[in-house]
């Protein structure tokens, strides 16, 4: 009941928040998730149609939220996220209670319950988790953490259950089931076998020899062998190295730079846990990329990470501190996948969702070991930290009300981020706030107009068009084509200027060039189809529109014209479906036809 109360107190008002960024292509624009009837076939379609094909479990839950009345309303999805956060907190509580019991069965049960409960409450209240809870698509992170914790809990429970006891015989399969559910929610759950291995040696063998047989030596050598194999696969040309290196082709940093910068990022996230003031959290952060191993920005944080890890290894050899070693090592082990070679963003706060369980474990371990006279003051300190976390989370929650509020907050934490200013300018433009849009886009161009192959540069033209300055906008697009020939928006946006002026031949030529530059850019197909349709070439427009919606289901104009073309061809069912999609995407006239 305490954990449920903490969850509700920390996230009161979350239902007022909205969808953001990746929610669009993962959920709102994915027709496979728009479940109208709750059927097994519909759930299977949602799994098969997942935007990220290796994460079908999360997609099934999104489809259920859509079916139960959510549709395009974020509240239903966010309430589910909150329930999952609370469930994960309860799983953390059960896990901590279990491990404390294995460490010292002589401790009073009430003391263990208080220690585990306060630590789990602290974990639930941490504002660093707002990104995982209030960003709908990060339900994947919640599910992966929930099933990872359950897999380790089930492993320990199954290993210590008496044979023949009916309630527990199935626990031999539960760790595997939890592992698969977690891995099919998000790939970082594949770290669970390493956590089970740690639990075998550091939780179950706290009062006996650490290594008992050759099999034990082999198990301990296995992670080292896998690490060397992974390194070899990265260094040798092959599918793994190709996949890793391909992901860096469109990043602002290299693999080496990411490895050099991550120790600093990990320490920053750890400091957020220790000092969780609300103004220390953001979607984006200005983290300077480290480019040399000789830099103090690398070797000082790396030294701290190594010291933490080596202290965990040292504690593992002391029988009285093996549980502490388990939780110390939990943190670097759970960061192995997302904070090493994988070409992800440098900084994302939701990555600490599972690793922070190790910090909660250390809090529980410390409380359980606190001498009698200081136990109550120690509990009061953790309760105060939890209360502070609730307040901080409440302060941070409104930042996620809309994409604009989120980006505005990001500008305070990442004032030199071209991406943040550029995206904020476009959002202001969508709202019709031209002056704020101008200020944001100008700021992006002051920092680096060449970012994204001239993305801020070309958006000056978009702003000028919105201000009614057609000729000046056209000049910007022509300059974009000259300076950034691989920037598809130069051709596409110039074509739109010609299209609005009724200059169909010039428009079609520009859209042809845009498609040649980037065949995956859906709006160019939509615009070429629109040009052909308006000049009476519906047959030529049809494949362009169909290609556009295959590339991006968010192409509302393509759906609008597809409905018209399908209707003229007698394909009434297809026309109705296309009209519904256009209506949901904001084409008001398709909502009344």
N, C-alpha and C positions, 0 to 999 in steps of 0.2 A: 504493500500500500504506500509506503514511503517512496519507493522508486517511481510508482505511477504518479504520485503527487509532485515529485521533482520534475518529471517529464512534462506534466501539464503546466506547471508554474513557469518553467523555462521557455516553453514554446507557445504560451498563450497568445492567440492572435495570428498564428501561422497561416490559418485558412484565408487570411486577407492577401497573402502573397500571390504571385503570378508565375506563369511559365517563363523560362529564360533560354535563349540561345539553342543549345543542343536538344532541348525538349521538343523543338519543332520537328526536326527530321526523325528523331527517335520515337516520338509519340504522336503529336498532333497531325502530322502529315503522312503518317504511315497507315494506309488503309487496312492493313492486316490486323491492326489493333482496334479498329472501330467495330467492336463486338456488339451486335444488336440483340442476339439470342445467346443465352449461356448454354453452349453445347460443347461436347468434347471435340468435335470437328473444328469449331471456332477457336478453341484454345490451341489446338494443334496448328491451325493456320497462323495464329499470333506468334507461336514459337518459331515456325518456319519463316515467317515474314519479319523477324527481328531485324532492325536496322543494323545492329551489330550481331552477326549470325552466331557468334560463339557465346552469346548471353541471352538465351531464350527464356530462362526462368523469369527474369525481370520483365520481359515483354509480355509474358502471360499475366503477370500481376497488373501491368498497365492496361491490358485488354479487359481484365475484370473490373478495374476502376471505371473504364469507359462504359462498360455494360451496366454497372450499378447506378448510373445516372451522372457520371462525371462529364462525359463528352469533352468539350473544350473548356470546362471549368476546372481551374487548378485546385480548388479547395478539396475536392474528393481525393485527388492524388496526394496532396500534402497531408491530409489526415492519415492516409495509409502509411506514408513515410514516417509520420509521428508514431503510429502504432508499432511499426517495425523498429524504430529507435528505442521505444520503451521495451519491446520484446528483447532486443539485443542487450539492453541494460540488465534485464532480469536474467538473461543467459550469463552475462558477466558475473552477476551476483552468485548464481548457482555454481559457476566455475570457481570463483574465488573461495566460496565456502567449502567446496570439495577439496581444493588444494591445501587450504589451511588445516582441514581435518587430517589429510594425509601427512602434513608436516608434523603435527603434534596433537595426537588424540587426547592428550591430558589437559589441553586448554579447555576451559569452561565453554560449553556450546554457545551460551549467550554472548560471550566475548567474541567468538568467531563470527557469529551472526552480525554483531554490531560492526566488527572490523570489515567484513565483506560487504555489508549493506552500505556503510558510509563511503567506502571506496567506489562501489558501483554508482552511488548517488553522485559522487564527485565526477565520475566519468560521464554520466548522463548530462550534467549541467554545463560541460565545457563548451564555450562559444566557438571553439575551433570546429565543432561538429555541425554548426549551422549550415555550412556549405553542403554537407552530406544530407542533411534533413530537409532544408528548404529549397534545394535544387532538385526538382522532381527526378530527373534522369539519374542522379546519384543514388537513387534507390539501389542501383547495382552495387555500390559500395556497402550500403547497409546490409544487403542480403549476403554478400560475400563474407562480411565480418560475422554476422549472426551464425552462419553455417560453419565458419572456421572455428569459432568458439565452441559450438555444439559438437563438432567433430572431436576436438581435444577432450572435452568433458566426457563424451561417450566412450572414448578410448580408455581414459583413466577408470571410468566407472565399470566398463566391461572387463578390464584387466584385474580388477579387485573384487569382482562379484563372485559369490560362491557358486560353484558348479551345481547345476540342477535346479537352481532357483528360477522358476518360470518367469518372473517379471524382467529378469536381466539377460536371459539367454540371447535375446534378439540384439543386444548391444554389440555383439560381434560384427553385425552388419551395419549398425547405425553410423559408425565413423565413416565408412565408405560412402553411405548414402549422403551424409552431410557434406563430405568432400565433393561429391559429384554435383550436388545442388549448389554449393558455393562456387565451384569452378564454372558452372553454367550460368552463374549470375555475373561474375567478373573473374578474370583470369588470375588475379593476385591471390585468390583462395587456393591455388595450387601449392602455396607455401605450407598448407596444413599438414602434410606428411612430415615436414621438418619440425613443426610444432609438436606433433605426436612423438617423434623421436626424442625431442628434448624432454617431453613429459615422462617418457619411459625411464630416462636416466636421472632426471633431476627432481621429479615428483614422486615416482614410485620407488626410487632407490635412495631415499634420504637417510635411511638408517642401516644401510648395508653397503657392500663394496660396489663401486661404480662400474667396474668392468669385471665380469664373472667368467667369460668364456671367449673362445675365438669368434663366435658369432657376434658378441658385443663389439669386439675390435673391428669386425667387418662393418657393422652398423655405424660405428663412429667414423670409419674411413670413407663411408659412402658419400656423405656430403662433400668431403674434400675431393673425391674422385669426380663427382658430378660437377663441381666447380671448375676443375681442370678441363673436363670435357666441354663445358660451356665456353670457357676461354678459348679452347682450341677451335670450336665451331665458329667463334666470332672472328678469329684471326685467319681462318682458312676460307677461301671462297666457297660458298655453298648457300643453300636456301636460308639458313638462319642468319648468316652475316648479310646476305642480300636484303632480307626483310628488315633487319635492324638499320642498315645504312640507308636504305631507301626512305625510311621515315625521317631521316635528317635532311633530305633534299630540300624540304620546304620549311625547315626550322632556321632560326636566326643564330643557331649555335651548332657546333660539331659534337660528335660523340665524345671526343676528348674534353672539350669545354664543359659538357654536361657532367662528366665524371669529376672534373676538377671543381665544379660549382656545387654539386650536391651536398658535400659535407657542411658547407655554410648554410644551405637551405634546411638541412636536418636540424642543425643547432637553432636556427631561427624558429622553426616550428616547435622545438622543445621549449624555447623561451616563451612562446605564446601559451603553452600549457602551464608554465610556472608563473607567468605574470599576465593573466588573461584580461587585460583592459580592453574594452570594446573597440577603441580606436586603433588597436593593433591588428585588426583583421580586415581582410578585403578579398575581393575576387582576384585582384592583380596586385603585385608588389614590385617595387623597383629593386631587383636583386642584380647587382653588377656581375656579369659573367667573368669567371676566373679563367685566364688564358695561359697560365704558367704554373707548374708545380712548385716553382721557387717562390711564388707569392705567399706572403703570410695569410692571405685570404683563403689559401688552400691548406697549407700545412698546419696552421693553428686549429681550425675546425676539424681537420682530419685527425690531428693528434687527440682531440677531445673524443671523437668517435671511437678511435682505437683504444683509448684509455677506458672508456665505458665498456667496450666489448671484452677487452682483456681482464677487466675487473670481474666481469661475469664469468669468464673461464676460471679465474682464480677462485672465486666463490664456489664454483662447481666442485672443486676438489675438497671443500670443507663440508663435512656432513651436516653441520648445524645451519649452513647457509645455502644449501642447494636450491631451496625454493626461491630464495632471493636471486640466485644465479639464473633460475628459470625465467623470472620476470625481467631481469636485466637484459638477458639475451633475446627475450621476446621482441624487444624494440628493434634492434638492427636486423634480426632475421625477417620480420614482417615488412621491413623496408627494402629488402633485397631486390624484389622484382621491379617496383615502381621508382626506386631512387638510384638505379645504376645505369644500365645500358639502354633500356627501353626508351624510344624517342618520344617521350611525353613532354608536356610543359615543365619548365624548371620548377615552378612553385604552384602547388595546389593544396589547399588546406585539408581537403577531404582525405588525402593520403594518410593522415594521422589517425583516422577512425579506428583501424585495427591496431596499429602500433601502440596507441595510447592505453590500450588494455594492459600492457605491461607496466605502465606507470601506475595504473589503478591497483595492479597486483602488488607493487612495492608499497603502496600506501596501506593496503590491507595487511601485508606481512609486517610492516612497521607497527601498526596498531596492535596486532595480535601479540607482538613481542614486547610491547611497552609495559614497563613495570606497573604494579598496581596503583601506586600513588599518582603517577603521571598519566594513567590511562584516560581518565575523564578529561583533563586538559587537552590531551592529544586528540581525543574525539571531538572536542569543542573546536579545535583548530581546523580539522577536516570539515566539520559542519559549517564553519564560517567560510572556508574556501568554496564549499558547495553553494552556499547562499550568494557569495560574490559571483560565482559562475552563472547562477540563475539570473542575477541582475544584468550581468554582462551580455548574456545570450538575449535577454529581452531588449537590451539597447541595440543589439546588432540586427535583430530580426527585421525591423522596418527597412533596412538597407536592401532587402530582397523583395520589397513590394512590387517593383517593376524593373525593367531593364535599365531605364534612365536612372532611377535611384541607385541601382547597383553600380552603374558606370560612374555616376557622380561621386559616389564614395570611393571608387577606385582611383579617380584622378587625384585624390588627396594622398593616397598611398603610393601611387605610381605616376607622379606628375610628368615623367619623361617617357611614358608609354605611348608611342604613336598609335598603336592599335586601340587603346582605350579612348583617346581623344577622337580618332577618326570614327569609331563606332558610335560614340556619344553624339558627334555631329550629325550622323545619319539618322539617329533616333530622334533628335530634336527636329530634324527636317521632316520626318514622318508625322510629327505632331504639329507641324506648321510654324514652329518657333524659329524663324529665319535668323534672327539676330544671335541667339545662342548657338544655332547651327554654324553660323559664320565664325564665331569666336572659337568653337571647338575645332573646326576643320582648319582654320588658320593656325591654331596651335599645333595641330598634327603636322602641318607643312613646315612650320618653324623648326620642329624637332628633326624631321627627316622626310622630305617629300618623295624620296625614292623607295620608301618602305613598301613592301609588297609589290615591287615592280611598278611603282608610281601610283599606288592606290590613293593616298591622300591628295596627290597632284590632280588626278582626274576628277576627284570629288569636288574640287573647286568649280568645275564645270557644272556638276549636278546642282550645286548651290546657286550658281549664276542663272541656270535655267529656271529654278524655283522662284528666283527674284524677277523673272521676266526679261533677263538680259540675254536674248537668244544669240546674238552675234558674238558677244564675249564668251559665252559658253562654247560655241562652235570653235572659236579660236583656241580655247583650252584643250578641246578634244583633238584638234589637229596637231597641237604641240605635243600632246600625249603620244599620239601615233608616231611622231618624229623621234621623241626621246625614249619612249618605251614601246617598241614595236611588238613586244610579246604581251602587252597589257590588253586583254580582250575588251575592256570597257572603253578604250579609245574608239575603236571601230563601232561597237555596239551603241554607245551613247551618241556618236555623230549620226549614226543611222536613225536613231530615234528623233533627232532634230529634223532630219529630212522627212521622216515619216509624218511627223506632226504638221509639216508644211505641205504635205501632199506630194512630195517629190519621191515617188515610189521607186523609180529606177535607181536613183542615188542611194535610197534607203536599202534596197535589196542588195546592191553592190557592197555596202558596208556590212550588212548582216552576213553575207557570204564570207567576207574577210574575217569577221568575228568568229564564225564557225570554223574556218580554217585555222585560226590562231588557237582556239580552245574548243574542240568538239564536245567537251563535257559541260560547257556553260549553257545551262538550260534556257535562260532568257533570250539568248541569241536565236535559238530555234523558235521560241514563241514569237519573237519580233519578226522574223522572216515569214513565219506562217501568217501573222497578222497582215503584213504587207501584201502577201499574195491574196489573202482573203479579200482585203479591201479593194484590190484591183480586179476582182472577179475571178480569181484562179483558186477556187475552193479545193479542187482536186490536188493541186500542188501544195496547198496549205495543210491538208489533213496529215500527211506523214510528219511534217514539221511539228505540229501540235502534239501528235502522239509521241514523238521523240522527246519533246520538252517535258511532258508529264512523266515519262519513264525516268528521265534524269532527275527531276525534282517534282514531287507531287504538290509543291507549293505554288506552281504556276497557275494562278487564278484565271488570267486572261486566256491561257491555252484551254483550260477546262470550259470556259464560257463559249469560246468559238467551237470547241469540239461538240458541245451540246447542240449548237445550231446545225453543224454539218451532219451529225448523226441523225438529227430529226428530219433533215431533207432527204436522207438516204433511207428513211423508214426504220431506223434502228432506235425505236422509242425507249427501250429499256436502257440502252447505253446513253442515250441523250438525257434521261432522267438522272442517271448516276452522275454524269458529268455536271449537270446543272446543280445537283446537290453539293458536289465538291466545290464548285465555284461559289455557291452561296456560303458555305462554311468558311471559305477563304475571303469573304468580304464583298463579293459582287452582289450588291443589293438587289438588282433587277432579276437575278436568277432565283432569288428567294420568293418572288411573287408570281413567277410564271408557272 
